[in-house]
Amino acid sequence: MQSKGRLLLVRHGQTSANVDQVWHGHTDTPLTDLGLEQANRLGDYFHNYLPDIHAIYSSPLQRAKYTAEQIARGGEHEVNFDPRLMEFGAGDFEGKSFDELKGEHGFIKKVINDEHHRPPGGETRAEVTERFVGAVDGFVANHPGQNLVVVAHGLAIAFALSHWIDQDRSKWVNYQISNTSVTEICTANAEIKFFDQTDHL
């Protein structure tokens, strides 16, 4: 009988947008000095989370790319980039503060209440969930019995967890994902093995 592969989801290191509380979904923001340190520590420690990695997939945005590369260097792995792993793109609202998006635009409340709400020039929560889940389900299907690492973004991971674990996409608000945290799930059993681990920090 084939052994079950493991699936670990990782959020990127800290960016200026995280510090300043602004929306940088598709905006390609570099890591802060602290974010670089977080990613480096994650890379040094990652074998404690998963000693044997078969494949690493990452969002192509540089904050995820650098984080993934630090994980990869331990075993000289190649990082596979997939745009379906990118963060929730808010279109014209990119670069606006969360306070603005809560207040004058009412965007945050609309996103919470309606997965099909679309910001101007952006995408819907449902679209983000479907592209992310579709990508990861495909990786798992293509690597039977293998251990996978997916490096991505806080909201995209939260949306996917609510889909896989709760089978209720409104539950994404229950998943607060820390910078460079590691979460292990089993999509087949709808089970979280561990959540938001930051032992490396």
C-alpha positions in Angstrom: 0.0 0.0 0.0 1.4 3.4 -1.0 2.2 5.8 1.8 0.4 9.0 2.0 2.3 12.1 1.0 2.3 15.2 3.2 1.2 18.6 2.2 2.6 21.7 4.0 1.3 25.2 3.3 3.6 28.1 4.0 3.0 31.9 4.1 5.7 34.3 2.9 7.8 36.5 5.2 6.9 40.0 6.3 6.5 42.8 3.8 6.0 46.5 4.2 2.3 46.0 3.3 2.0 43.7 6.3 3.6 46.4 8.6 1.6 49.3 7.1 -1.7 47.4 6.9 -2.3 48.0 3.2 -3.6 45.6 0.5 -0.9 44.3 -1.7 -2.6 41.3 -3.3 -1.0 41.1 -6.8 1.4 44.0 -6.0 4.9 42.5 -6.1 6.3 43.7 -2.8 9.8 42.6 -1.5 10.3 41.3 2.0 11.4 43.7 4.8 14.6 43.1 6.7 12.6 41.2 9.3 10.9 39.2 6.5 14.2 38.2 5.0 15.4 37.0 8.5 12.1 35.1 9.0 12.5 33.4 5.6 16.2 32.5 6.3 15.3 31.1 9.7 12.5 29.1 8.1 14.9 27.6 5.5 17.4 26.7 8.2 14.8 25.0 10.3 12.4 23.5 7.7 13.8 19.9 7.9 12.2 19.8 11.3 8.8 20.3 9.8 9.4 18.0 6.8 12.7 16.1 6.5 12.0 14.7 3.1 10.7 17.1 0.4 9.8 15.9 -3.1 8.5 19.1 -4.7 8.1 22.8 -3.9 5.5 25.0 -5.5 5.3 28.8 -5.0 3.5 31.9 -6.0 5.7 33.8 -8.4 5.4 37.0 -6.4 8.8 37.8 -4.9 7.7 37.7 -1.3 6.7 34.1 -1.8 9.6 33.3 -4.2 12.3 34.3 -1.8 10.6 32.4 1.1 10.3 29.3 -1.1 13.9 29.5 -2.2 15.1 29.5 1.4 13.2 26.2 1.9 14.6 24.8 -1.3 18.3 25.5 -0.6 18.4 22.9 2.2 17.9 20.1 -0.3 18.9 21.9 -3.5 15.4 21.6 -4.7 13.9 23.4 -7.7 11.0 25.8 -7.0 8.0 25.5 -9.4 6.2 28.7 -9.8 2.4 28.8 -10.5 0.4 32.1 -10.8 -2.7 30.3 -9.4 -1.0 30.5 -6.0 -1.0 34.3 -6.0 -2.8 36.4 -3.4 -6.3 37.9 -3.8 -6.0 40.6 -6.4 -8.0 43.6 -5.4 -7.6 45.6 -8.7 -8.1 49.3 -8.2 -8.0 48.8 -4.4 -4.4 47.6 -4.4 -2.2 49.8 -2.2 -5.2 51.1 -0.2 -5.1 50.8 3.6 -7.3 48.2 5.4 -8.9 51.2 7.2 -9.9 52.7 3.9 -11.2 49.4 2.6 -13.2 48.9 5.8 -14.5 52.4 5.8 -15.3 54.4 2.7 -15.2 51.5 0.3 -16.9 48.9 2.6 -14.9 46.3 0.7 -13.8 44.1 3.7 -17.4 43.6 4.8 -18.5 42.8 1.3 -15.8 40.3 0.9 -16.7 38.6 4.2 -20.4 38.5 3.3 -20.2 37.6 -0.4 -17.6 35.4 -2.0 -18.7 36.7 -5.4 -18.1 40.4 -4.7 -15.7 41.8 -7.1 -13.6 45.0 -6.5 -13.1 47.2 -9.5 -10.5 45.5 -11.8 -10.0 42.7 -9.3 -11.1 39.2 -8.7 -13.7 37.6 -6.4 -13.0 35.5 -3.3 -14.6 32.5 -5.0 -12.2 32.9 -8.0 -9.2 33.0 -5.7 -10.4 29.9 -3.8 -11.1 28.0 -7.0 -7.8 28.8 -8.7 -5.7 28.0 -5.5 -7.6 24.8 -4.6 -7.5 23.7 -8.2 -3.7 24.2 -8.3 -3.0 22.4 -5.1 -5.3 19.5 -5.8 -3.5 19.1 -9.1 -0.1 19.1 -7.4 -1.3 16.4 -5.0 -2.7 14.3 -7.8 0.5 14.6 -9.8 2.7 13.5 -6.8 1.0 10.5 -5.3 2.6 9.5 -2.0 5.0 12.4 -2.1 5.7 15.3 0.3 4.8 18.7 -1.1 5.5 22.3 0.1 3.3 25.1 -1.2 4.5 28.7 -0.5 1.8 31.3 -0.9 -0.2 34.1 0.8 -2.3 34.6 3.9 -5.8 35.1 2.4 -5.4 32.6 -0.4 -4.3 29.9 2.2 -7.2 30.9 4.5 -9.8 30.6 1.7 -8.4 27.2 0.7 -8.5 25.9 4.3 -12.1 26.9 4.7 -12.9 25.0 1.4 -11.0 21.8 2.3 -11.4 21.6 6.1 -14.8 23.2 6.8 -16.5 22.7 3.4 -17.8 26.1 4.2 -16.0 29.0 2.5 -17.4 31.6 4.9 -15.1 30.1 7.6 -11.9 31.6 6.1 -12.1 34.4 8.8 -11.2 31.7 11.4 -7.7 31.2 9.8 -5.2 33.9 10.7 -1.9 33.0 9.0 1.3 34.4 10.4 4.3 35.3 8.3 6.4 32.2 7.4 4.1 30.0 9.4 3.7 26.4 8.4 0.4 24.5 8.3 0.1 20.8 7.4 -3.2 19.5 6.1 -4.6 16.3 4.5 -7.0 17.4 1.8 -8.4 13.9 1.4 -9.4 13.6 5.1 -10.3 17.3 5.5 -7.8 17.3 8.5 -5.4 19.8 9.8 -2.3 18.1 11.2 -0.8 21.3 12.6 -1.6 24.9 12.1 0.3 28.2 11.9 3.5 26.8 13.4 6.4 29.3 13.8 8.8 27.2 15.8 11.7 28.5 13.6 11.1 32.1 14.9 
